[in-house]
Amino acid sequence: MADRSINTERTYAGRVALYLSYCADHGLDWKKPGLPWMARFLHWMVDEPLPAKGAKKPVEDRFRDKKTANKIMTTVCGFLQFCRQQGWVSAEMVAQLSEQKYLSYLPPGYDPGEEEQFRMMRAKAIKFDVAVGGYEWLNPEQFATLISLTRHARNRFLVALLGATGMRIGEALGLRREDMHFLANSVGLGCQIAGPHIHVRRRRNSNGALAKARMPRWIPVTAELVTYYADYTFERDQVVEAADSDMVFVNLFKAPLGRAMTYHNAKDLFDRLAKQAGFPARPHMLRHTAATTWIRNKTPRDVVKNLMGHVAESSMEPYVHATDEDKRVAVERVAALRKAQGRA
């Protein structure tokens, strides 16, 4: 199986379980459901109300949207493809789930081949057509608000770190203290990189955190972030149980003290901050915030790609967000040009 973070594995497991439960409830053999039944499963996912959360029944039924149904179907198709490799599902069955597609429009950086042989690809045959939504990010005022709402130095450092470096939450929670090179000169640490910086390395960690990018990278940090880390170090030193842990982010305020923070801990933190702030705030939004800020400040795209740990150039496209001001300036510029041409 592909090497995934524990958070991703948990999500995929739930999606596969939904498919297996559907087959069991409808008397289907999950190994050979057939194309018509897979199409019915796709529609069932958006037509069937979601189960109630907790004992209290909601006033209105909740439903999955088409985008979520597509994600579940992608996971199920990947699961069946894995089963084919194991010999549990026939190749003929899996072949029905995809179709040949000609790429009329190529994403930036995609090489179609000398004979354009790579314009043909296998695409999922069963899915809803949905509009591609933009990535959510925080503007500078919202980011500052989020920082100001943190009550503890650890949480302040985590929020600032994600927004300043563009790290994924799994990368942040997987940091070790040996990765924090915050001196002007790190030669004594066996590192030749000048200035304060952080190393991001892919490891297996006790808290399930995993760096998605396989290649290690380093990210420069500002003096402000170093100060936040110093404040956090002082706060951490007050908790005896945290002394022996090499993980950067550990539990300081509830048991088990000193144990590495988990995805669940981080989600709870951001849920609380979002409720106080009055706008959505999730760890991955800060990654988009960092990338968008760099691009808007004319940082070369290859530099941003390296900082983000991306491999493909096309991965950079979603991070260009048009603000209200951007759109108004564009419209007014064209209007002014037409007015000038009219006078001429």
Residue pairs with C-beta under 8 A, 6 or more apart in sequence:
1 82
3 210
4 12
4 210
5 170
5 208
5 209
5 210
5 212
6 208
6 209
6 210
6 263
7 170
7 208
7 263
11 75
12 75
12 78
12 79
15 71
15 72
15 75
15 76
16 75
16 76
16 79
18 45
18 72
19 30
19 41
19 72
19 76
19 79
20 30
22 28
22 41
22 44
23 29
23 30
23 33
24 30
26 37
28 37
31 83
31 88
31 89
31 90
31 93
32 89
32 90
32 93
33 41
33 93
34 93
34 96
35 96
35 97
35 125
35 126
38 73
38 96
38 97
38 126
39 126
41 73
41 76
42 69
42 73
42 126
42 127
42 128
45 64
45 68
45 69
45 72
45 73
46 63
46 64
46 65
46 66
46 69
46 128
47 63
48 63
49 61
49 62
49 63
50 61
50 62
50 63
50 64
52 58
64 72
66 128
66 130
67 128
67 130
67 133
69 128
70 127
70 128
70 130
73 124
73 126
73 127
74 124
74 127
77 94
77 97
77 98
77 124
80 89
80 93
80 94
80 97
81 94
83 89
84 90
84 91
84 93
84 94
96 125
97 124
97 125
97 126
98 122
98 123
98 124
98 125
99 122
99 123
99 125
100 120
100 121
100 122
100 123
101 120
101 121
101 122
101 123
102 119
102 120
103 110
103 112
103 119
103 120
103 121
106 112
106 119
107 313
107 314
107 317
108 313
108 314
108 316
108 317
109 312
109 313
109 314
110 118
110 314
111 118
112 118
112 119
113 119
134 318
134 321
135 288
135 318
135 319
135 321
136 280
136 282
136 285
136 288
137 285
137 288
137 289
137 292
137 321
138 146
138 163
138 279
138 281
138 285
138 286
138 289
139 323
140 293
142 277
142 279
142 281
143 163
143 286
143 289
145 277
146 159
146 163
146 273
146 277
146 281
147 156
147 159
147 160
147 163
149 273
149 276
149 277
150 156
150 159
150 273
152 235
152 252
152 253
153 228
153 231
153 232
153 234
153 235
154 232
154 235
154 236
154 249
154 252
155 269
156 228
156 231
156 232
157 225
157 228
157 229
157 231
157 232
158 172
158 249
158 266
158 269
159 273
159 286
160 224
160 225
160 228
161 167
161 172
161 198
161 225
161 228
162 169
162 172
162 283
162 286
162 287
162 290
163 286
163 289
163 290
164 221
164 222
164 224
164 225
164 290
165 198
165 219
165 221
165 225
165 290
165 307
166 219
166 286
166 287
166 290
166 291
166 294
166 307
166 308
167 198
167 200
167 219
167 287
168 211
168 212
168 283
168 284
168 287
168 309
169 209
169 263
169 266
169 283
169 284
170 209
170 210
170 211
170 212
170 263
171 200
171 209
171 211
171 212
171 213
171 309
172 209
172 248
172 249
172 283
173 205
173 207
173 209
173 247
173 249
173 260
173 261
173 262
173 263
173 266
174 201
174 203
174 205
174 207
174 209
174 210
174 211
174 247
175 198
175 200
175 247
175 248
175 249
176 203
176 246
176 247
176 248
177 246
177 247
177 248
178 189
178 246
179 198
179 199
179 200
179 201
179 248
180 198
180 229
180 248
181 189
181 191
181 193
181 196
181 197
181 198
181 199
181 218
182 196
182 221
182 226
182 229
183 189
183 196
184 194
184 195
184 196
185 194
186 192
186 193
186 194
186 197
191 199
193 218
195 220
196 220
196 221
196 222
196 223
196 225
196 226
197 218
197 219
197 220
197 221
198 218
198 219
198 221
199 216
199 217
199 218
200 211
200 213
200 216
200 217
200 218
200 219
200 309
201 211
201 216
202 210
202 211
202 213
202 214
202 216
203 210
203 211
204 210
205 247
205 260
206 247
206 259
206 260
207 247
207 259
207 260
207 261
207 262
207 263
208 262
208 263
209 260
209 262
209 263
211 309
212 309
213 309
213 310
213 311
215 309
215 311
217 306
217 307
217 309
219 307
235 252
236 242
236 250
236 252
237 243
239 250
239 252
239 257
239 258
240 258
241 256
241 257
241 258
242 250
242 251
242 252
242 257
242 258
243 258
244 258
245 258
245 259
245 260
247 260
247 261
249 260
249 261
250 257
250 258
250 259
250 260
250 261
251 257
251 258
251 259
251 260
251 261
251 265
266 283
267 283
270 281
270 282
270 283
273 281
274 280
274 281
274 282
287 308
288 318
288 319
288 321
290 307
290 308
291 304
291 308
291 316
291 319
292 319
292 320
292 321
294 303
294 304
294 307
295 301
295 304
295 316
295 319
295 320
301 313
301 316
304 316
304 319
305 313
305 315
305 316
308 315
308 316
310 316
